Amino acid sequence: MGHCCLGDLPPAIGLAPDADAVRLIDVLLLTKKTGRIVAGYEVEHTPSICSEIVP
């Protein structure tokens, strides 16, 4: 992990009822002040997805 990555989710997210689903998201962008999720991204490595994205 990079120097800006967290080892664990902030308690407000990590202890939420749906935290297990949130942990399955590849990349989460959090606000620095509140630790709230502002964006989530899935990283796909399958050839079919990559062939659609990369010409």
KAGIGI-V225792 format. One record per backbone hydrogen bond with DSSP energy under -1.0 kcal/mol. CO is the residue of the C=O (numbers start at 1). NH is the residue of the N-H. E is the energy in kcal/mol with one decimal. If there is no record, write none. Layout:
co: <CO	CO>
nh: <NH	NH>
e: <E	E>
//
This chain:
co: <2	10	10	11	13	16	18	19	22	27	29	29	31	36	39	41	46	47	49	50>
nh: <5	13	14	15	16	19	22	23	25	41	38	39	35	31	29	27	50	51	53	54>
e: <-1.6	-1.6	-3.3	-2.1	-1.2	-1.8	-1.6	-2.2	-1.6	-2.9	-3.3	-1.3	-1.4	-2.2	-2.9	-2.4	-2.4	-2.7	-1.3	-3.1>
//
